[in-house]
Amino acid sequence: MRIGEVRRVFRDSRWILTSRQAFSAGVHPAQLLSLLRSGRVERLKRGLYRWTGAPVDEKYSLIVAHRQVPDGVVCLLSALQFHNLTTQAPFEVWITVRRGTAIPRDPAVPLRVFRSSGPAYREGIERHRLKGVTILVYSVARTIADCFKYRNRIGLDVALEALREGWRERRFTADELMHYARVCRVANVIRPYAEAIV
């Protein structure tokens, strides 16, 4: 396969490919190794490659995290950042996975992983397209409920900022917020703050 065709394969996959995806697209293992040695391709981790010099923006780490953990749902600080509801800029991608999901030992981007199951995992998941890749992100109301659930880890001030900004921007209804507060088992915690702001 010519170098231009290989570049097109990477471009069509938003510049990140697993070795399996590359081989399926017709890139021979020896050619991938040659591209790696020449510096045209860089190894993010074993079996995950990126075209060197490809355009990177703030959503890049979410795409890489999704490629490594496809069922991971962007949550908490990363979800707040995705929804533009915080001034925090986490260096890790915060994700929630189903209990029992295997996590890479050496991820290409740093991950902060939370485990859940049943409604606590699946309620409030939204699908968003980033550069042609569909990632999973918790909704604004669900993310705010999660922030109150994990207020001892992220700080009550972060949860309150998200609640105020989300309500001011009309990003959720009071009913949605209380629904997810019950799912996250923080209805009694969140109610007084919600009543004061909402």
C-alpha positions in Angstrom: 0.0 0.0 0.0 1.3 3.4 -0.9 2.1 6.0 1.8 -0.7 8.3 0.7 -3.2 5.4 1.0 -1.9 4.6 4.5 -2.2 8.2 5.5 -5.8 8.2 4.2 -6.6 5.1 6.3 -5.3 6.9 9.4 -7.2 10.1 8.4 -10.4 8.2 8.0 -10.0 6.8 11.5 -9.4 10.2 13.0 -5.6 9.7 13.0 -5.7 6.9 15.6 -5.7 3.2 14.7 -5.3 -0.1 16.5 -3.0 -2.6 14.8 -6.1 -4.8 14.1 -7.9 -1.9 12.3 -4.7 -1.1 10.3 -4.4 -4.8 9.2 -8.1 -5.0 8.3 -7.7 -1.9 6.2 -4.8 -3.5 4.2 -1.8 -2.0 6.0 0.7 -4.9 6.2 2.4 -5.4 9.7 5.8 -4.8 8.1 4.7 -1.5 6.6 3.3 -0.4 10.0 6.7 -1.2 11.6 8.5 0.7 8.8 6.3 3.7 9.4 6.9 3.5 13.1 10.7 3.4 12.6 10.6 6.3 10.1 8.7 8.4 12.6 5.6 8.9 10.4 3.6 6.9 12.9 4.0 6.9 16.7 3.0 4.1 19.1 0.7 5.4 21.8 0.8 2.0 23.5 1.1 -1.5 22.4 -1.4 -2.1 19.5 -2.5 1.6 19.3 -0.9 4.0 16.8 -1.2 7.7 15.8 -0.2 9.4 12.6 2.7 11.8 13.7 1.8 15.4 13.4 -1.9 14.8 13.1 -4.1 17.7 14.3 -4.8 17.4 18.0 -7.3 19.4 20.1 -8.8 19.3 23.6 -11.1 16.4 22.6 -8.2 14.2 21.4 -7.8 12.5 24.8 -11.5 11.6 24.9 -11.2 9.9 21.5 -8.1 8.0 22.6 -9.8 6.9 25.9 -12.8 5.7 23.9 -10.6 3.6 21.6 -9.0 1.9 24.7 -12.2 1.5 26.7 -15.2 1.6 24.3 -17.8 1.1 27.0 -16.3 3.8 29.2 -18.6 6.8 29.8 -17.0 10.2 30.3 -18.0 11.4 33.7 -17.4 13.9 36.5 -14.7 16.5 35.8 -14.2 15.3 32.2 -17.9 15.4 31.6 -18.1 18.9 33.1 -15.3 20.0 30.9 -17.0 18.5 27.8 -20.3 20.3 28.7 -18.4 23.6 29.4 -19.6 23.7 32.9 -16.3 24.1 34.8 -13.0 25.9 34.8 -11.3 22.7 36.0 -9.0 21.1 33.4 -8.3 17.5 34.5 -5.1 15.9 33.1 -6.8 12.5 33.3 -9.9 11.4 31.4 -12.5 10.5 34.0 -14.6 7.5 33.0 -17.2 5.2 34.5 -17.2 1.5 33.4 -19.3 -1.5 34.2 -18.0 -3.6 37.1 -15.7 -6.3 35.7 -14.6 -4.3 32.6 -10.9 -4.7 31.9 -8.8 -1.5 31.9 -5.5 -1.3 30.0 -2.5 -1.5 32.4 -0.6 1.1 30.4 -3.2 3.5 28.9 -2.1 5.9 26.2 -3.8 8.7 28.1 -4.1 8.8 31.9 -7.5 7.5 33.1 -9.4 8.0 36.4 -11.7 5.0 36.5 -15.0 4.6 38.4 -16.9 1.3 38.4 -20.7 1.0 38.5 -23.5 -1.4 37.5 -27.2 -1.4 36.6 -29.0 1.9 36.5 -26.1 3.7 38.2 -24.0 2.9 35.1 -26.4 3.1 32.2 -28.8 6.0 33.2 -28.0 9.3 31.6 -25.7 8.2 28.8 -25.5 10.4 25.8 -23.8 9.7 22.5 -21.7 12.5 21.0 -19.7 12.6 17.7 -16.2 13.9 18.0 -14.3 14.0 14.7 -16.4 11.1 13.4 -16.0 9.0 16.5 -19.0 8.3 18.8 -18.1 8.6 22.5 -20.3 8.1 25.5 -20.8 11.0 27.9 -23.1 11.4 30.9 -25.8 14.2 30.5 -25.5 17.5 32.3 -28.1 16.5 35.0 -26.5 13.1 35.5 -23.0 14.6 35.8 -24.2 17.1 38.4 -25.7 14.3 40.4 -22.5 12.4 40.2 -20.6 15.5 41.4 -22.6 15.6 44.5 -22.1 11.8 45.0 -18.3 12.2 44.7 -18.2 15.7 46.4 -15.6 14.4 48.9 -13.2 13.7 45.9 -13.8 16.6 43.7 -15.0 19.2 46.2 -18.4 20.6 47.0 -17.5 23.9 45.3 -17.1 22.2 42.0 -20.5 20.5 42.3 -22.2 23.8 43.3 -20.5 25.7 40.4 -21.8 23.1 37.9 -25.3 23.2 39.5 -25.4 27.0 39.3 -24.0 27.2 35.7 -26.1 24.3 34.4 -29.3 25.9 35.8 -28.4 29.4 34.6 -27.9 28.1 31.1 -31.1 26.0 31.2 -29.2 22.8 30.5 -31.5 20.6 32.6 -34.9 20.6 34.4 -35.5 20.2 38.1 -37.2 16.9 37.4 -34.2 15.6 35.5 -31.8 16.6 38.2 -33.9 14.9 41.0 -34.3 11.8 38.9 -30.5 11.4 38.6 -30.0 12.4 42.2 -32.2 9.4 43.1 -30.3 7.1 40.7 -27.0 8.3 42.4 -28.6 8.0 45.9 -27.9 11.7 46.7 -31.4 13.1 46.6 -31.3 14.2 50.2 -27.9 15.8 49.8 -28.7 17.7 46.6 -32.3 18.8 47.5 -31.4 21.8 49.7 -28.8 23.2 47.2 -31.2 22.6 44.3 -34.1 24.3 46.1 -31.8 27.3 46.8 -30.7 27.6 43.2 -33.5 26.1 41.2 
